[in-house]
Amino acid sequence: MREDYQALIDEVSQLLGTPATLEGRDFSLIAFGAHESGDEEGQGLDLALDAVRTRTILQRRSAPAVRAFFENYGITRATGPVRIPPDPAAGVVHGRICLPVRDRGVVYGYIWLLDDGALDLADPRLTAAMTVAERTGAQLAAHFRAEERTGELLSAALAERGGGARDEAVAGLAAALGDAAAGPLALVAVLPWEQDEHPRSSGQSPLTGALPRLAAQCVRDGALAALVRLRTPHGLDAARAAAGRLLRSAGPQGAGDGGPTAGLSTPRTGLAGLPTAWREARAAARAAAAEPPQDAIAEWDAIGPYRLLTGLAPTGPVPDPVVHDLLRPVHHELARTAEVFLDCAGQAGRSAAALGIHRQTLYYRLTRVERLTGLDLDEGEDRLLLHMALKAARL
């Protein structure tokens, strides 16, 4: 499918003799065409090096500020070519001509031409290019409708209960995905994800753009579900890459920044276990929020005690009363000390080194923890209760 869009954008580039790109209406990159200028001054090369275009190609989408800049020229309402002058202060070194990509009056994307005034808006070649834009719009519209139906089937297939309706959804999804339905597959959960942030409603099309291995997607239970085709039965690299792209689409991410997190299920060989995979992916995303990894992505197989804790209640287990006083802000350092001590299997040397404190300071803090909780950290069951209670509090 991506090859079809590439052929269309190459047709525009060759028709007008200038580099062109195709973006969805959310400014996610779908295809781009290169053009080598034959003129003596090498203007084609200069245009190809436009910084905004380069960043769009490398990052697969335009920054929000760039999007706002271009939308101010009325491109969302335009039905014909729109000229946008350069504005170095905004990082737009070269001018643009925007060809809106529409179908039945609805804008599905934009074709961008780098142009500093060489093309006249009355040029017959632009009329021909708009014909290509119309064909592109029809194809995008059909693709979005198919993607919407596939998303509806995926949402129904993720249901814990559903009986015959869920079975029908799985069969329909299998038919829609073809050979990909046999696997290997993994589910990615990104949460939180608001319904109006769904890529379908914003015009983003990862299937045709930055996420070619994404087989289906939907929003369910306040999270984005993305079904990803894996390259190997046991490798999650493709799922991790898709999760990273989806997180970046929601804005800059970082460990502990309070933004969305992503979770990956274990690999699957078919569609029968989708509800279980969905539980795993959501649990891993919640674990990533509780103890954020650097990339805000966690795998079900690597979240340790959170595999148990996330299954106790949909929104997280209620913290045990023994940690009530310990979790007060004034005792933050004591709670952290207790958690690190228990994470280190009660080894004083490792714990003190991890905390950067002297052993005597560690022992003093642990004594205070015992007084606050009423627990005996020499007892295995008390250690287990405190450790699980502290982890549960993170959720």
Buried (B, 14 or more C-beta within 10 A) or exposed (E): EEEEBBEBBBBBBEBBBBBBBBBBBBBBBBBBBEBEBEEEEEBBEBBBEBEBBEBBEEBBBBBEEBBEBBBEBEBEEBEEBBBBEBEEEBBBBBBBBBBBBBBEEEBBBBBBBBBBEBBEEEBEEBEBBBEBBBBBBBBBBEBBEEBBBBBBBBBBBBBEEBEEEBEBBBBBBBEBBEEBBEBBBBBBBBBBBEEEBBBBEBBBBBBBBBBBBBBBBBBBEEBBBBBBBBEEEEEBEBBBBBBBBBBBBBEEBEEEEEBBBBBBBBBBEEBEBBBBBBBBBBBBBBBBBBBBBEBBBBBBBEBEBBBBBBEEEEEBBEBBEBBEBBBEEEBEEBBEBBBBBBBBEBEBEBBBBBBEBEEEEBEEBBEBBBEBBEBEBEEEEBBEBBBBBBBBBBB
